[in-house]
Amino acid sequence: MMKNQTWVTDFILLGFPLIPRMQMLLFGFFSLFYAITLLGNGVILGLIWLDSRLYTPMYFFLSHLAIVDISYASNNVPKMLGNFLNKKKTISFVPCIIQTFLYMAFAHTECLILVMMSYDWYVAICHPLHYSVIMSWSVCMVLAVTSWVFSFLLALVHVVLILRLPFCGPHEINHFFCELLSVLRLACADTGLNQLVIFAASVLILVGPLCLVLVSYTRILWAILKIQSGEGRRKAFSTCSSHLCVVGLFFGSAIVMYMAPKSSHPEEQQKVLSLFYSLFNPMLNPLIYSLRNTEVKGALRRVKWTQRSV
């Protein structure tokens, strides 16, 4: 390190460099999306908590997905919304690193929870007679705890590797939050080891789980084709296609971000991709996985009826 270099104590989040009127428009839209995210996932958590009929492995994993989505969006979106209104778009070094850590931890957890949900659905459709044995509560608890612990430990590895790097300027992050790759671009040292670990982690946490999800859904689709009822087959295909769209959007955008060559996705495109799994996916998940479900609709009606009776 040269003596005339100074350590960076805060960063500037450039966000979306647009005219003020456009920024206010985005502020309104993203605030609405964030409110829908909190409301939708909050309703799912409330219904699962209040209705004992939803005390099943499927809704157990859905509750974890809702918690992840609320936490994931809340880690990134409020700062982005605040920067739409503030001219000073700074964030201190420590909060920035914490944001990076939580962002990676929640993203990893969502990947693994989506795998657990696809496996649960696969067992329910392809092995219904053995479902209660295979997906016992002890198994579900082990799967959930393992997903959270492993995800946070892997995120900690990324943070430790970041903290070993010197940050002596520049201090402008071309993103709307402290995204991992955007932070690494500001390091004043070689980030080869960080890039290698990111690629290895992407293979482990993205490609591997995505393959497991695709295998599960392939078996599920094969089982659906054997359904005699045309109406039952149509409903199953509709549900399966909706789930695959959400999974494809989440895993696809993440794989493009962290595994494609750098030249293939400029920084402005990275911001758009980040919006998909920071805001749009958490907003769509409760609509796709839960609120269209007849059991959830029934639980909502029962809760409303109970409130009216009281």
N, C-alpha and C positions, 0 to 999 in steps of 0.2 A: 504493500500500500504506500502511496506517495504521501508526504507530510502535508501537502496543501489540499488533500481531499478531506471533506467533512462528511459526517454520518447523517443520513436522512432521518429525521424524527417524525415526519408526517408525509403523506402522499396527497396528490390531487387526483380525484376521480373525474376524468373528462366526460364520461357518460355519453350522451347523444348530442353532438354539436349542431343544434338546430336553432332556428329563429325563436324568440320568446313565445310567440303565439303558438307555434308548433309544439314547443315544450309544454305549454299549459294544456294543450289538447291531449298530449300523451299522458300528462299527469292525471287528467280526468279519466281516461280510458284505463290506465294501469291501476288507479285507485279503485275503480269499479271492479276490475278483475281480482284485485287483492281482497276486496270485501266479499266477493263471491267465493273465493278460495276459503276464507275463514268461515263463512256461513255454511257452505256446503260440507266441509270437513267437520265443522263443529256439530252440525245436525247429525252426521253419521255417528260421531262419538257419543252424542247424547242419546240417540236411539239405542245404540248397542248397550249403553250403560243402563238404560231404563227398562228395556224389554228383555226379559229372561229367555224368550224364544230365539233371540239372536245370540245366545251364548253357545256358539258353535265354532269350530276351527276356522271356517271361512270368514266369519265376521271378526274373529280374534285377529286374523292377519289384516283384515280391512281396517280395524281400529289402529293397528300399528302403521299402516299406510297413511291413514288420516293424520296421525301424530307427526309422521315424517313430513308430509306435505305442508302442514301448518308451520312446522319448525323451519323447513327448507325455504318457504316463501318469506317467512318473517325474518330470516337471516339476511336476505338480499334486498327485498323490495322496499322496506321503509327508508333505507338510506338512499335508494334510487329516487323515490318520491320526494324526499327532502331536498335532494340536489336539483330537482326540477325547479324548486322555489328559491333556493339559495344561490347567491353569486359565489360565495366561498364554499367550494366543494372539497374541503380537506377531510382527511381521516388520519388519525394518529397511527404510528407504526404498530403498536400492540393491538388495538382494536382491529386493524387491518389483518394481522396475522390470525387473530381469533376468528374473524369472519371467514378467512380462507380455510381454517381448520374445520369449522362447523359446516361450511359449504361442502367440503369433500366428505365429511363424516355422514351427513344426511344423504348425499348423492349415492354413496356406497350402500348405505342402509336401504335406500329405495330399490336399488338394483336387486339386492338379496331378498327383500320382502316380495318383490314381483315374482321372483323365482319360487318362493314358498307358496304364493297364491296359485301359480300355475300348476305346481305339484299337487296342491290340495284339490284343485279342480280335476286334475288328471285322475287322482285316486277316487274321487267321488263319482266320476263318470265311467271309468274303466274297471274299477274294483269296488263297486258299491257294497258288496257283501262283507268286505274286509275293511271298510272305511274306518269304523270306530276303533279297530285294532291298530291300523297303520297310523292314523291321525289321532292318537290319544292325546289327552291334555299334557301329559309329560313330554311327549315328542314335540308338540307345538311350542311349549315353553322353551325347550332346549333349542329349537330352531330359531325362535325369536331372539332369545338372549345371545346366541352365537352370532346372529346377524348384526346386532347392535355392537357387541364387544369387538368383533373382528373389524367392523367398519370404522369405529373410532380409533382402534389401534393402527389401522392402515393410514388413516388421515394424520395421525400423530407422526408417523414415519415421514410423510411429506413435509410437515411443519418443522420437524427436527432438521431435515435437509435444507430447508429454507433458512433457518436461523444460523446455520453455519456459514452463510454467504454474507459478504459485506454489501451494504446499500449506501453508496456515497454520492448518488445523483446519476441521472435525472430522477425526478420524483413525481412525474405525471403518469398515472395508470390509465391507459386508453380503454377504459371499461366503465360499467356502471356500478361495479363492486370489486372487491379484491379477489378476482379470479386467479387461480393458481398460475397459469401460463403468463398472464399479464404482469403479475408480480415478479416472476422470474426474469422477465425482459429487462427489469431495472437493476438487476444484480451487477455488481462490478467485478465479477469473477466468472470462471467457467461453470456453466450449469449442466455440463454433460451428464454427471451422475444423476442429477434431478430428472433430466429428460429420460434417462434410461429407466429409472424407477417408475416414472409416470407411465411409460410404455408398458413395462412389465405389469404394473398394477391394472392398467386398462385391459390387458389380456386376461388377467385373473378375475377382475370384477365386472368387466363388460362382455368380452367375447365368450368366456366360459359360461356365465349365467344366461346370456342370450341363446347360446346353443342348447342349454338345458330347457329354456322356455320353449324354443322351437320344437324340440323333441316332444315335450309334453303336449303342445298344441297339435302336433302331427298325429300323435296317438289319440288325442281327443277328437279330432276331425274324423279319423278313421272309425272311431266308435260311433260318432254322430251319423255317419253314412249308413250304419246298420240299424238305425232307428226306423221302425216301421211307419210310424205316424208322420205324415207330411208336415203337419202343424208343429209337432215337437221338433222335427228336424230343422224347420225354418227358424224357430225361436233359438235353438241351440247354435245354429250358424250365425244368427244375428248377434248373439252374445259373444261368441268366439271372435267374430270379425271386429267387434268394438274393442275387445280386450287387446287383440293383436295390433290395432291401430295405435292405442296408447303405448303399448310396449315398444312398437316400432319407432314411434316418435321419440320416446325417451332414450332408448338405446342407440338409435340411429344418429341423433344429434350429438350424443356424447362420444360415440365412436369417431364421427367426423371431426369433432373438436380435438380429441386427444390421440388419435391414431393416424389421421391423414397427414400427408406431407405439409409442412408449414406453408408453402407457397400456394396450396390449393384452397386455403380459407383465410383471406385477409382479416385484419382485426375487426373491421366493421361487420363482417359476416359472422365473426365469433360472437359479437354482442347479440345478434338476432338469434343465433343458435342457443345462446345462454338463456334468452327469454323463454324459449320453449320448455326447458326443464326447470327454470326458476319460477315461472309464473303460470304459463299456459297448462303444463301438465298437472301441477297441483290443483288447478281450477277444474280441469276436465275429469280427473280421477274419480271424485265422488259422483259425478254425473254418469260416468260410464260404468263404474263398478258397483254402485250402490243405489242411487236414487231412481234408476230405471228398474230395479229389482222389485218383484212383487212382494217379497217378504219384508223389505224395507218400507215399501208403501203401506203394507198392512200394519207394521209397527208404528208408523207415523199416524195412521188413523186411530190406533189404539191409544196412543199417547194423547192425541187431541180429545178423544172421548173421555179419557180419565180426567183430564183437566177440566172439561165441561161439567163432569159429574161432581167434582170437588167444588 
